[in-house]
Amino acid sequence: MVNSDFPSFYRLKRLTLFLCFFLYLGPLFSQDLKSVYIDPSANGVGIKDYLSQVEKDYNVDFIFDEDKFGNFGMNGLVFRRKLLDYLHIYFDAFELKLVLIKPNVAVIIPSDLVNKFSPKNGFLALKQPIPGKINLTGEIYDIDLNEPLIGAQIVVESVNVGGITNLDGNFSINYNTNDKYNIVRTQYKGFDSYLQLVAYSEYGDDKMPRTSLYPSITKLEDVIIRAHSIDRNVSGKLTGIENLGIESIKSLPTFMGEVDLINGLTTLPGVSTVGELASGFNVRGGNLGQNLIRQDGAIIYNPSHLFGFYSAFNPDIVDDVTLIKGGGNARFGSRVSSIMDVTLRNGETRNYHINGGLGMVSSRISVEGPLIKNKSSFILGGRISYADWALDITKDVQLTQSSADFGDVTAKLFQMIDENNFISLSGYASFDSFSLASDSLFSWGNRSLALKWGHNFNSNTDSQLTLAVSKYNSELHNKDGIEGFIYKNGITSTNLIYNVESKISENKQINYGLEANYSKINPGESRNTVELSNVLEFDIDDHKSLETALFAQYSWDITTNFAVSAGLRYSQFYRFGKGLVYEYDYNLTNSQFPEKRDSVNYGANELIEFQHGLEPRVSLRYKLNNSTSLKASYYRTYQYIHLISNTTSSSPLDYWLSGGPNLDPQIGDQFSLGVFKNFQEDKYELSAEGYYKDVKNTIDYIEGAEVKLSESIEGNLIQGNGIAYGVEFLARKNTGQLNGWLSYTYSRSLLRFNSAYDILTVNDGDLYPSQYDQPHNLSVVLNYTASKILSISANFSYATGRPITVPISKFSYGGYPTVNSYSQRNEFRVPGYHRLDLSVTLKGEHPEKRFQGEWVLSIFNVYGRNNVFAVSFDEFGRASKVSIVGNMFPSLSYNFKF
């Protein structure tokens, strides 16, 4: 007899087995963290241990930086509650925040980071191996047009890698990381940047969702796009690199309402100027001619307007400014002190915009927009001055009869050919004129044109070819009715640079290429404008030269912490041309100055001199942790053309000379060692860097030389050794309502001219201070954002007074009633320099936010410090001081954008 309960029993058994099977498999399926509970049994358990156990029990993932996460005990559990509720309270005590990315994936980060990420898709979880090789892919779109953005930048900030989107708006970036999450920034000119935290989890998605960018219409400041990591000061391998975004420069107080790039650079450690509103700048004790200044690859020989009152660069068109205080990458050379690399921004590729500003002595305007939407663009800007009224209201009779004018035009075209090629064409022209009491007219101007072609061979290799032409001319017109003359000098150069950058692997990169620069220098010519003038006419033969270089730089992250970057540059210099080259006799017998002993007459394009040298560079970086690094470096650089000046600050009378039989190349060797530290997720930066620089064959005039230009000028020059050393400190706060930086430099800049010939010896062959020796240099920059429409900036600067030579006694001799006897060269100093500047910016917006404007009130030299720029002495030894701006100088300007 069959038991009728058997089927029921059988069904119950099968159901029990089925339930047991799923209970066994349960942990294999992830659970929603919102449904996980915690009870008092967890009291006293370490937080790391507990989270690890929850991950195993429920197949969830907690992602956090274990190095910054203590294993503190859990407490306060008196009843059973939801796990997330408890963790939110627990982490608040440690200023941490738990963010749920997916139902089963959470990330734990510092609280002050949370609001930085975009509201939509600001936190992502991707399925990637950790540690391991990451392949980050996605697509970037314009949210309004629903079209792909071509050339948008994607930067993985914590590992300092990036990529750009192709014609379809797609990107793919490969990199290695040991981090459990990385910060990814997506940015495109004219759009708001997009910040995302990408966490790596076995429960993550396979790819990033589409990222849509919003047009930027609410900011007056330019959006600056750079492939720099946020911790580049720590992670970068090279020393002596200063990067100052144009938005930081614009925040500084201005003189007469005009933003000045050069003034911004002088607030950084190791960069100084000889005085108030002086032309040019000095880097680590070097002179003006030892700086190479490029704008989009073209050389700018005079970076200032009106003798240094204004910078030659239009702030509305500049994108980025990088200063290399030494050799840097092997692709840079030609100057022994620094390279200033100015990058112009591309025009808006989506909409048309007009930017401008109205100041008290100058105004500017720029127009930009697309030629072909999202593929090509233009930007055109100009500045013009009307400074004569400021001279007219002075009480100085000489100044009221003077005039001052300047202007410039900057333009750039950009064309994206396809996803692997782009071209750009940049042009620049400037003019300056200054007439002093209607007697003499100084005028000078720059011209440049630069063509760039960028090509991507593949995702790991790209190249850039730059062809640039630069021209600088200077003229002095003396309108005297008896001794009138016109003096001219100038330099024209054509420059070709080809640079290839390749990523060999995730931790190895190389760049290599070549450079050629043809220069034609007009050292000077003078012709009389008045018959029977006693002024000597002359026309010095042009100096023609060709400078070439081959270079390569190899960077290798040997371990996570230790990295090396080494390069070699081989430079060659050929001087050729037509004319006489003199040989001089320094054994003085019948003359006070060197005499011509012999000469060689060279034919057209005949080789006069060949000079060359190897320029090795090596830089080491060791990370003590993720926020601290040590760096050491050595650079060698050759300089073959030389700026000759008899003034402390640059002037139109300065001229260039090529190396040759009488002028050896300047050779700079620089050693540096520094420590770099960031705090609170790179919110604060702190660094200290020491350097020692030795420059062989630096140039100066012989004692008592006739500084007026003549065909035998090389005989009045001497070459010796320059030594500079110092320590640079920088403390910077990058973000927050109050931000800014403090820089302090202790440095010395010394010269030695010692020779077997007395005429070539200065100061008995002992070391003496150069004109740029200022041991103490301090800058403090503060920016305070009081509200959305009101901000305040302050800049305080202090520098030791520069050295001067003074008469220390006088005597009578023959028919001369008084002869001054001078001290050793640069034995004394002018008083110390200090100044405080303030500015207040008041922003306003049109109700539709299409038109944006701001008023800027600046006060230059707030407490009216009468800083001494120079001291002159008459034939009786009486001194008179020269100050440039001895009073408080307020100005008001208005900036706009629509």
C-alpha positions in Angstrom: 0.0 0.0 0.0 1.4 3.4 -1.0 1.5 6.1 1.6 -0.6 9.0 0.3 1.7 11.5 2.2 4.7 10.4 0.2 4.4 13.0 -2.7 3.9 15.8 -0.1 7.0 14.6 1.8 8.9 14.3 -1.4 7.9 17.8 -2.5 8.9 19.2 1.0 12.3 17.5 0.8 13.0 19.0 -2.6 11.9 22.4 -1.4 14.2 22.2 1.6 17.1 21.2 -0.6 16.3 24.0 -3.0 16.2 26.6 -0.2 19.5 25.2 1.3 21.1 25.5 -2.1 20.2 29.2 -2.4 21.2 29.9 1.2 24.6 28.5 0.4 24.8 30.6 -2.8 23.5 33.7 -1.1 26.9 35.2 -0.3 27.8 34.9 -4.0 25.2 37.6 -4.8 25.8 41.1 -3.7 23.5 42.8 -1.3 22.2 46.4 -1.2 24.2 48.2 1.5 21.1 50.1 2.5 19.6 46.8 3.8 22.7 45.7 5.9 22.4 46.1 9.7 24.9 46.3 12.4 24.5 45.3 16.1 26.3 45.8 19.4 28.5 42.8 18.9 30.7 45.1 16.6 31.7 47.2 19.6 35.5 47.5 19.9 36.2 45.9 16.5 38.6 47.8 14.3 36.8 49.7 11.5 39.1 48.2 8.8 38.6 44.7 10.1 34.8 45.1 10.3 34.4 46.6 6.8 36.6 43.8 5.4 34.3 41.2 7.1 31.1 42.9 5.7 32.7 42.8 2.2 33.1 39.0 2.6 29.7 38.4 4.1 27.6 40.5 1.7 29.7 40.8 -1.4 30.0 44.6 -1.2 32.9 46.9 -1.7 34.2 49.7 0.5 36.9 51.8 -1.3 39.2 54.0 0.7 42.9 55.0 0.9 44.3 52.6 3.6 47.4 54.8 4.2 45.2 57.7 5.4 42.7 55.5 7.3 43.4 54.3 10.8 42.0 51.1 12.2 40.2 52.7 15.1 37.8 50.8 17.2 34.0 51.0 16.7 31.9 52.2 19.7 28.6 53.6 20.7 26.6 50.7 19.5 23.7 50.1 22.0 21.1 48.8 19.6 20.8 47.2 16.2 20.7 49.8 13.4 21.4 50.2 9.6 25.0 50.0 8.8 25.1 53.1 6.6 23.4 55.3 9.3 26.1 54.3 11.8 29.0 54.8 9.3 27.9 58.3 8.4 28.0 59.3 12.0 31.3 57.4 12.7 33.2 59.0 9.7 31.9 62.5 10.4 34.1 62.5 13.6 37.1 62.0 11.4 36.1 64.5 8.7 35.4 61.7 6.3 32.4 61.1 4.1 30.9 57.8 2.8 29.4 58.1 -0.7 27.3 55.3 -2.1 28.3 54.9 -5.8 26.3 51.8 -6.5 24.0 49.8 -4.2 26.9 47.6 -3.2 29.9 49.9 -3.7 30.8 52.8 -1.4 33.8 55.1 -1.3 35.2 56.9 1.8 37.0 60.2 1.1 37.8 63.4 3.0 34.7 65.5 3.6 36.1 68.6 1.8 36.4 66.7 -1.5 32.8 65.6 -1.8 31.4 68.9 -3.2 34.1 69.2 -5.8 32.7 66.5 -8.0 30.0 67.0 -10.5 26.4 66.4 -9.4 25.7 64.0 -12.2 28.0 60.9 -12.5 30.5 62.6 -10.2 31.2 59.2 -8.6 31.8 56.1 -10.8 32.8 52.6 -10.2 34.6 50.7 -12.9 35.5 47.1 -13.2 39.3 47.2 -13.3 42.1 45.2 -11.6 43.9 46.9 -8.7 46.8 47.1 -8.7 47.1 46.8 -12.5 46.8 48.4 -15.9 43.7 50.6 -16.3 42.0 51.3 -19.6 39.8 54.3 -19.3 37.4 54.8 -22.2 34.4 57.0 -22.8 32.9 59.8 -24.9 32.5 63.6 -24.4 29.5 65.5 -25.8 28.2 69.0 -26.0 25.0 68.8 -23.9 23.2 71.5 -25.9 24.0 70.4 -29.4 24.2 66.7 -28.5 27.4 66.6 -30.7 30.8 65.1 -29.9 33.5 67.5 -28.7 36.7 67.2 -30.6 40.0 67.7 -28.7 38.4 67.7 -25.2 41.0 67.0 -22.6 40.7 64.2 -20.1 43.3 64.3 -17.3 43.8 61.6 -14.6 45.2 64.0 -12.1 46.7 61.7 -9.5 48.8 59.8 -12.0 49.6 62.7 -14.3 48.4 61.2 -17.6 45.8 62.4 -20.0 44.3 62.2 -23.5 42.1 64.0 -25.9 38.9 63.0 -27.8 38.9 62.1 -31.5 36.5 63.2 -34.2 33.7 61.0 -32.6 34.3 62.5 -29.2 35.8 59.2 -27.9 38.9 58.7 -25.9 41.0 55.9 -24.5 43.7 56.3 -21.8 46.0 53.5 -20.5 47.8 53.9 -17.2 49.1 51.9 -14.2 48.0 52.7 -10.7 48.0 51.2 -7.3 45.3 53.6 -6.1 41.8 52.3 -5.4 40.4 55.5 -6.9 41.6 58.3 -9.1 40.3 61.8 -9.9 39.5 62.5 -13.5 39.0 66.0 -14.9 37.3 66.6 -18.3 37.7 70.0 -19.8 37.2 71.9 -23.0 37.7 75.6 -23.7 34.4 77.5 -23.3 32.8 74.7 -21.2 32.6 74.1 -17.5 35.1 71.5 -16.4 33.8 68.2 -15.2 35.4 66.5 -12.2 34.8 62.8 -11.4 36.0 60.3 -8.9 36.5 56.9 -10.6 36.7 54.0 -8.1 37.9 50.5 -9.1 35.7 47.6 -8.0 34.9 44.1 -9.1 31.3 45.1 -9.0 31.9 48.2 -11.2 30.7 49.0 -14.7 32.6 48.0 -17.8 33.0 51.6 -19.1 32.3 55.2 -18.2 28.9 56.6 -19.2 28.8 59.5 -21.7 30.1 62.8 -20.2 28.2 65.9 -21.3 29.7 69.3 -20.8 27.8 72.5 -20.2 28.9 75.8 -21.9 30.6 78.1 -19.5 28.6 81.3 -19.3 28.9 82.3 -15.7 32.6 83.0 -15.3 34.5 86.2 -16.4 37.8 84.5 -15.9 39.3 82.5 -18.7 39.0 78.7 -18.5 42.6 77.4 -18.4 43.1 74.0 -20.0 46.4 72.3 -19.0 47.5 68.7 -18.8 49.1 69.3 -15.4 48.3 67.1 -12.5 47.1 68.9 -9.4 50.2 67.7 -7.5 52.7 68.5 -10.2 55.0 70.2 -7.8 55.5 66.9 -5.9 55.1 64.4 -8.8 57.0 66.3 -11.5 60.5 65.1 -12.2 62.2 68.4 -13.1 63.3 71.1 -10.8 63.1 74.9 -11.2 59.8 74.9 -13.0 57.3 77.6 -12.2 53.8 77.6 -13.8 51.5 80.6 -13.3 48.0 80.5 -14.8 46.7 83.7 -16.3 43.8 83.7 -13.8 46.4 84.0 -11.0 48.2 86.8 -12.8 44.9 88.7 -13.4 44.2 88.6 -9.7 47.3 90.7 -8.9 46.9 94.5 -8.3 47.8 96.4 -11.5 49.5 99.6 -12.4 47.1 101.9 -14.3 44.7 99.0 -14.8 46.9 96.9 -17.1 47.5 93.2 -16.2 51.2 92.4 -16.4 52.6 88.9 -16.9 56.2 90.0 -16.0 55.0 91.5 -12.7 53.2 88.2 -11.9 56.4 86.2 -12.5 58.4 88.5 -10.1 56.2 87.4 -7.2 57.7 83.9 -7.6 60.9 82.7 -5.8 64.1 83.2 -7.7 62.6 85.8 -10.1 63.3 89.5 -9.5 63.5 92.9 -11.1 66.0 95.7 -10.6 63.5 98.3 -9.6 60.0 99.7 -10.0 58.5 98.9 -13.3 61.8 98.0 -14.8 61.9 96.4 -18.2 62.5 92.6 -18.2 63.3 90.3 -15.3 66.2 88.5 -13.7 66.3 84.8 -12.8 68.6 83.5 -10.2 71.1 86.3 -10.5 71.3 86.3 -14.3 71.0 89.4 -16.6 68.2 90.2 -19.0 69.9 88.8 -22.0 70.3 85.4 -20.4 66.5 84.8 -20.6 64.9 83.3 -23.7 61.2 84.4 -24.1 59.0 82.5 -26.5 55.3 83.2 -27.4 53.8 80.1 -29.2 57.3 79.2 -30.3 58.4 82.6 -31.6 61.1 84.6 -29.8 60.1 87.9 -28.2 63.3 90.0 -27.8 61.8 92.8 -25.8 59.0 91.7 -23.5 57.9 95.2 -22.3 56.1 98.3 -23.3 57.1 101.8 -22.2 60.5 100.8 -20.6 58.8 98.2 -18.4 55.7 100.0 -17.3 53.6 97.3 -19.1 54.1 93.8 -20.3 54.2 93.1 -24.1 51.7 90.2 -23.7 47.9 90.6 -24.1 46.4 89.0 -21.0 43.1 88.2 -22.8 44.8 86.0 -25.3 47.5 84.3 -23.1 46.6 80.8 -21.9 49.5 79.7 -19.8 53.0 80.9 -18.6 55.8 78.5 -17.7 59.2 79.7 -16.4 62.1 77.2 -16.5 64.7 78.5 -14.1 67.6 76.5 -15.5 68.0 73.9 -18.3 64.8 72.0 -18.0 64.0 69.5 -20.7 66.7 69.0 -23.3 64.5 70.6 -26.0 65.1 73.9 -24.3 68.4 75.8 -24.7 70.2 78.9 -26.0 70.1 80.8 -22.7 72.0 80.2 -19.5 69.4 81.6 -17.0 65.8 80.8 -18.0 63.2 80.0 -20.6 59.9 81.8 -20.4 57.3 79.9 -22.5 54.1 81.8 -23.2 51.2 79.8 -24.7 48.4 81.6 -26.5 45.0 80.2 -26.1 42.9 78.9 -29.0 39.7 80.9 -29.9 36.3 79.6 -28.9 35.1 76.9 -31.2 31.4 77.1 -30.4 30.3 80.7 -29.9 31.5 84.2 -30.7 32.8 86.3 -27.8 34.2 89.8 -27.3 36.5 90.6 -24.4 37.9 93.9 -23.5 39.0 96.5 -20.9 39.0 100.2 -20.5 41.8 101.7 -18.4 43.1 105.1 -17.6 46.0 105.1 -20.0 45.2 102.1 -22.2 42.4 99.9 -23.5 42.2 96.5 -25.1 39.7 94.4 -27.0 39.7 90.9 -28.4 37.2 89.0 -30.6 37.1 85.2 -30.9 34.8 82.5 -32.4 34.5 79.5 -34.6 35.4 79.4 -38.3 34.0 75.8 -38.5 32.0 74.9 -35.4 34.0 72.6 -33.1 36.8 72.3 -35.7 38.5 75.6 -36.3 38.6 79.0 -34.5 40.2 82.4 -34.5 41.1 85.0 -31.9 42.2 88.6 -32.5 43.1 91.1 -29.9 44.7 94.5 -29.7 45.8 97.1 -27.2 46.3 100.9 -27.6 47.6 103.6 -25.2 46.7 107.2 -24.6 49.1 108.1 -21.9 50.0 111.6 -22.9 47.3 113.1 -20.6 49.1 111.6 -17.6 52.3 113.4 -18.6 50.4 116.6 -19.1 49.0 116.8 -15.6 52.5 116.5 -14.0 54.3 119.5 -12.7 57.5 118.5 -14.4 58.1 120.9 -17.4 60.2 118.3 -19.2 57.5 115.6 -18.9 54.7 117.9 -20.1 56.6 118.3 -23.3 57.0 114.6 -23.7 54.8 111.9 -25.2 54.5 108.1 -24.7 52.6 105.6 -26.9 52.4 101.9 -27.3 50.2 99.3 -29.0 50.1 95.7 -30.0 48.1 93.2 -32.0 47.9 89.4 -31.3 46.1 86.9 -33.5 45.8 83.1 -33.7 44.1 80.7 -36.0 43.5 77.1 -35.1 42.3 74.3 -37.3 41.6 70.6 -36.4 42.3 68.7 -39.6 41.3 65.3 -38.3 41.6 63.4 -35.1 45.4 63.1 -35.6 46.4 66.5 -37.0 46.0 70.1 -36.2 47.6 73.3 -37.3 47.8 76.8 -35.8 49.1 80.1 -36.9 50.0 82.9 -34.4 51.0 86.4 -35.2 52.2 89.3 -33.0 53.2 92.9 -33.7 54.0 95.7 -31.3 55.2 99.3 -31.4 56.5 101.7 -28.7 57.5 105.4 -29.0 58.7 107.7 -26.3 59.6 111.4 -26.9 61.5 113.2 -24.2 60.9 116.9 -24.2 60.6 116.9 -28.0 64.3 116.4 -28.2 64.8 112.7 -28.7 62.4 110.0 -29.9 62.9 106.4 -28.8 61.0 103.8 -30.8 61.1 100.0 -30.9 58.9 97.1 -31.9 58.5 93.3 -32.1 57.1 91.2 -35.0 56.6 87.5 -34.9 54.8 84.8 -36.8 54.6 81.1 -35.7 53.2 78.1 -37.6 52.6 74.9 -35.7 51.6 71.5 -36.9 50.7 68.8 -34.4 50.4 65.2 -35.3 49.4 62.1 -33.4 51.1 58.9 -34.8 49.2 56.8 -32.3 47.8 56.9 -28.8 51.4 56.9 -27.4 53.4 59.0 -29.8 52.8 62.6 -31.1 54.9 65.3 -32.6 54.9 69.1 -33.1 56.7 71.0 -35.8 57.1 74.8 -35.3 58.4 77.3 -37.8 58.7 80.8 -36.5 60.0 84.2 -37.6 60.8 87.0 -35.2 62.0 90.5 -35.7 63.0 93.3 -33.3 64.0 96.8 -34.3 65.1 99.8 -32.1 65.7 103.4 -33.1 66.8 106.6 -31.4 66.1 109.8 -33.3 68.0 112.8 -31.9 66.3 115.9 -33.2 68.9 118.3 -32.1 69.4 121.1 -34.7 73.2 120.9 -34.5 74.1 117.3 -33.8 70.9 115.4 -34.9 71.3 111.8 -35.8 69.3 108.5 -36.2 70.7 105.4 -34.6 69.2 101.9 -35.3 69.8 98.3 -34.3 67.9 95.1 -34.5 67.8 91.3 -34.9 65.8 89.0 -37.1 65.6 85.2 -36.6 64.0 82.3 -38.3 63.5 79.3 -36.0 62.6 75.6 -36.7 61.8 73.1 -33.9 60.7 69.5 -34.4 59.8 67.6 -31.2 58.5 64.0 -30.9 57.1 62.7 -27.6 56.5 59.0 -27.1 55.3 56.9 -24.2 57.3 53.7 -24.3 55.4 52.2 -21.4 53.4 53.4 -18.5 56.6 54.4 -16.6 58.9 55.3 -19.5 58.7 58.4 -21.8 61.0 59.9 -24.3 61.1 63.1 -26.4 63.6 63.9 -29.0 64.1 66.3 -32.0 66.1 69.0 -33.5 66.2 72.8 -33.6 67.7 75.3 -36.1 67.8 79.1 -35.6 69.2 81.5 -38.3 69.8 85.0 -37.0 70.8 88.2 -38.7 71.9 90.9 -36.2 72.3 94.5 -37.0 74.6 95.6 -34.0 74.1 99.2 -34.9 74.2 102.0 -37.5 74.2 105.8 -37.1 73.7 108.5 -39.7 73.5 112.2 -39.2 70.4 114.2 -40.0 72.2 117.5 -39.9 74.9 118.6 -42.3 78.4 119.3 -40.8 77.5 117.4 -37.6 80.4 116.4 -35.4 78.7 113.1 -34.5 80.6 110.1 -35.9 78.6 108.1 -38.5 79.1 104.3 -38.6 77.5 101.1 -39.9 78.7 97.9 -38.3 78.6 94.8 -40.5 75.7 92.5 -39.8 76.3 89.4 -37.8 74.9 86.3 -39.4 74.7 83.0 -37.5 73.2 79.6 -37.6 72.6 77.8 -34.3 71.5 74.1 -34.5 70.8 71.5 -31.9 69.9 67.8 -31.6 68.3 66.8 -28.3 66.7 63.8 -26.5 65.2 63.5 -23.0 64.3 60.1 -21.3 62.1 59.9 -18.3 61.7 56.7 -16.3 59.7 55.9 -13.2 62.0 53.2 -11.9 59.7 52.5 -8.9 56.6 54.1 -7.6 58.6 56.5 -5.6 61.9 56.9 -7.5 62.1 58.5 -11.0 64.8 59.9 -13.2 64.7 62.3 -16.2 68.0 62.6 -18.2 68.7 64.4 -21.4 71.4 65.5 -23.8 71.5 68.4 -26.1 74.3 68.9 -28.6 74.4 72.5 -29.9 76.5 74.0 -32.7 77.0 77.6 -33.6 78.2 79.0 -37.0 79.0 82.6 -37.4 79.5 83.6 -41.0 79.2 86.7 -43.1 81.0 89.6 -44.7 83.3 92.3 -43.3 86.2 93.0 -40.9 86.8 91.2 -37.7 89.5 92.8 -35.5 92.1 91.4 -33.2 93.0 93.6 -30.2 96.1 94.4 -28.2 95.5 94.4 -24.5 99.1 95.2 -23.6 98.5 98.9 -23.1 101.4 101.2 -23.8 100.3 104.4 -25.5 96.5 104.1 -25.0 94.1 103.8 -22.1 91.9 101.3 -24.0 92.7 98.2 -26.2 93.9 99.0 -29.7 93.3 97.2 -32.9 96.3 95.0 -33.7 95.1 93.2 -36.8 92.0 92.4 -38.8 90.7 89.7 -41.1 88.4 90.6 -44.0 85.8 87.8 -44.6 83.9 87.3 -47.8 80.2 87.0 -48.1 78.8 84.0 -46.2 82.4 82.9 -45.3 82.7 80.9 -42.0 84.1 83.2 -39.3 83.8 81.0 -36.2 82.5 77.6 -35.2 81.5 76.9 -31.6 79.8 73.9 -30.1 79.1 72.0 -26.9 77.4 69.1 -25.2 74.6 70.1 -22.7 73.8 67.2 -20.4 70.8 67.4 -18.0 69.7 65.0 -15.3 67.0 65.3 -12.6 66.1 62.8 -9.9 62.9 62.6 -7.9 62.2 60.5 -4.8 58.8 60.4 -3.2 58.8 60.0 0.5 55.1 59.5 0.3 52.2 60.6 -1.9 52.5 64.2 -0.8 56.2 64.7 -0.3 59.2 64.4 -2.6 62.9 65.2 -2.9 64.4 66.4 -6.1 68.0 67.0 -7.3 69.2 68.1 -10.7 72.2 69.2 -12.8 71.9 71.3 -16.0 74.4 72.6 -18.5 73.5 75.2 -21.1 75.4 77.1 -23.9 74.5 80.6 -25.0 76.0 81.9 -28.3 74.5 85.3 -28.8 74.8 88.1 -26.2 72.8 91.2 -25.2 75.1 94.1 -24.6 73.8 96.8 -22.2 75.3 99.7 -20.2 72.1 100.1 -18.1 70.7 98.0 -15.3 67.3 97.8 -17.0 66.7 97.0 -20.6 66.6 100.0 -23.0 66.2 100.6 -26.7 70.0 101.3 -26.9 70.8 97.7 -26.0 72.0 95.6 -28.8 72.9 91.9 -29.6 76.2 90.5 -30.7 77.0 87.1 -32.0 79.8 84.9 -30.6 83.0 85.0 -32.6 86.8 85.2 -32.4 86.5 87.8 -29.6 83.5 86.4 -27.7 83.3 82.8 -26.4 80.0 81.2 -25.6 78.6 81.6 -22.1 78.4 78.2 -20.4 76.0 77.8 -17.5 76.3 74.9 -15.0 73.5 74.7 -12.4 73.0 72.3 -9.5 69.8 72.3 -7.4 68.3 70.3 -4.6 64.7 70.7 -3.2 62.0 69.3 -1.0 58.3 69.6 -2.0 55.3 69.0 0.3 51.6 69.2 -0.2 48.9 69.1 2.6 45.2 68.4 2.8 44.7 66.9 -0.7 47.0 69.4 -2.4 45.2 72.4 -0.8 48.5 73.7 0.5 51.9 73.6 -1.1 55.3 74.1 0.7 58.7 73.9 -1.0 62.3 74.8 -0.5 64.9 74.6 -3.3 68.5 75.5 -3.2 70.7 76.1 -6.2 74.3 76.8 -7.2 75.0 78.3 -10.7 78.4 78.9 -12.4 78.5 80.8 -15.6 81.7 80.9 -17.6 82.4 83.7 -20.1 79.9 86.1 -18.7 80.2 89.6 -20.3 80.8 93.1 -19.0 82.5 96.3 -20.0 86.2 97.0 -19.1 86.9 99.7 -16.5 86.2 103.2 -17.9 85.1 101.9 -21.3 83.5 104.1 -23.8 80.1 102.6 -23.9 79.0 104.3 -27.1 78.7 101.8 -29.9 81.5 101.7 -32.5 83.0 99.2 -34.9 85.5 98.2 -32.3 83.0 97.6 -29.5 84.2 94.0 -28.9 87.5 95.4 -27.7 85.8 97.2 -24.9 84.2 93.9 -23.6 85.6 91.5 -21.1 84.6 87.9 -20.2 84.8 86.3 -16.8 83.0 84.1 -14.4 79.6 84.6 -12.7 78.5 82.7 -9.6 75.0 82.7 -8.2 73.6 80.6 -5.3 70.6 80.8 -3.1 67.6 79.1 -1.4 64.0 79.6 -2.5 61.0 79.1 -0.3 57.4 79.0 -1.4 54.2 78.5 0.6 51.0 78.5 -1.3 47.3 78.0 -0.6 45.6 76.9 -3.8 41.9 77.0 -2.9 39.4 78.6 -0.6 37.9 82.0 0.1 41.4 83.2 1.1 44.2 82.0 -1.1 47.6 83.2 -2.3 51.3 82.5 -1.8 54.4 83.7 0.0 57.8 83.5 -1.6 61.1 84.3 -0.1 64.6 84.0 -1.7 68.0 84.4 -0.2 70.5 84.6 -3.0 73.8 86.1 -4.1 75.0 87.0 -7.6 78.7 87.6 -7.9 81.2 88.3 -10.7 84.9 87.8 -11.2 87.0 89.2 -14.0 90.7 88.2 -13.6 93.2 88.2 -16.4 96.9 88.5 -17.0 96.1 91.9 -18.6 95.3 94.7 -16.1 92.7 96.2 -18.5 90.7 92.9 -18.4 90.8 92.7 -14.6 88.0 94.2 -12.4 88.2 94.8 -8.6 91.7 93.3 -8.5 90.4 90.0 -9.7 88.2 89.5 -6.5 84.5 88.6 -6.5 82.1 91.5 -6.5 78.3 91.8 -6.5 76.6 92.0 -9.9 74.0 94.7 -10.6 71.4 92.0 -9.9 72.7 91.0 -6.5 69.7 91.3 -4.1 70.3 88.9 -1.2 66.8 89.2 0.3 63.6 89.1 -1.8 60.1 88.6 -0.4 56.7 88.6 -2.0 53.3 88.1 -0.3 50.2 87.7 -2.5 46.7 87.4 -1.0 43.4 87.0 -2.7 40.1 87.2 -0.7 36.7 86.4 -2.2 34.3 88.3 0.0 31.2 87.3 -2.1 30.3 86.3 -5.6 30.7 89.8 -6.8 33.4 91.2 -4.5 37.1 90.2 -4.2 40.2 91.9 -2.7 43.8 91.3 -3.6 47.0 92.5 -2.0 50.7 92.2 -3.0 53.6 93.2 -0.8 57.2 93.0 -2.0 60.6 93.7 -0.5 64.1 93.4 -1.9 67.5 94.4 -0.8 68.8 97.5 -2.5 70.8 96.8 -5.7 74.6 97.5 -5.8 76.1 100.7 -7.1 79.5 102.3 -7.6 80.0 105.7 -5.9 82.7 108.4 -5.7 84.5 108.1 -2.4 86.9 111.0 -2.8 87.8 113.8 -5.3 91.0 115.7 -6.3 92.2 118.4 -8.7 94.4 117.5 -11.7 95.9 119.8 -14.2 93.1 121.8 -15.9 90.4 119.7 -14.3 89.2 121.4 -11.0 87.5 118.2 -9.7 88.1 114.5 -10.5 86.0 111.9 -8.8 87.7 108.8 -7.4 85.3 105.9 -7.3 84.9 102.9 -5.0 85.3 99.3 -6.0 82.7 98.3 -8.5 79.3 97.8 -6.9 80.7 98.2 -3.4 77.7 100.2 -2.1 73.9 99.8 -2.3 70.8 101.9 -2.8 68.3 101.7 0.1 66.1 98.6 0.3 63.0 98.4 -1.8 59.5 97.7 -0.5 55.9 98.4 -1.8 52.3 97.4 -1.1 49.7 97.2 -3.8 45.9 96.7 -3.3 43.0 96.0 -5.7 39.3 95.6 -5.3 37.2 93.9 -8.0 33.4 94.4 -8.2 31.7 92.0 -10.6 28.3 92.6 -12.1 26.2 90.4 -14.5 23.5 91.2 -17.0 20.2 89.5 -16.0 20.5 87.1 -18.9 24.2 86.5 -18.0 25.3 87.1 -21.6 27.1 90.3 -20.7 29.6 90.2 -17.8 31.6 93.0 -16.5 33.8 94.0 -13.6 35.2 97.2 -12.1 38.8 97.0 -10.8 40.1 99.7 -8.4 43.9 99.3 -8.0 46.2 101.3 -5.7 49.8 101.1 -6.6 52.4 101.9 -3.9 49.7 102.3 -1.2 51.9 104.0 1.4 53.8 106.2 -1.1 57.2 104.7 -0.7 59.8 106.7 -2.6 61.9 103.8 -3.7 65.3 104.7 -5.2 65.8 103.3 -8.8 69.2 104.8 -9.5 71.7 107.3 -8.1 73.7 109.6 -10.3 76.7 111.8 -9.5 77.8 115.1 -11.1 81.4 116.1 -11.7 81.7 117.4 -8.1 80.5 114.0 -6.7 77.1 115.3 -5.6 74.5 112.6 -5.7 70.9 112.8 -6.9 68.3 110.0 -6.5 66.0 108.9 -9.2 62.6 107.4 -8.3 60.0 106.1 -10.8 56.8 106.1 -8.8 57.3 108.0 -5.5 53.7 108.4 -4.6 50.5 106.4 -4.2 49.1 105.8 -7.6 45.4 104.8 -7.8 43.7 103.6 -11.1 40.3 102.5 -12.2 39.5 100.1 -15.0 36.5 98.2 -16.4 36.7 94.7 -17.9 33.9 93.1 -19.9 33.0 90.0 -21.8 30.0 89.0 -23.9 
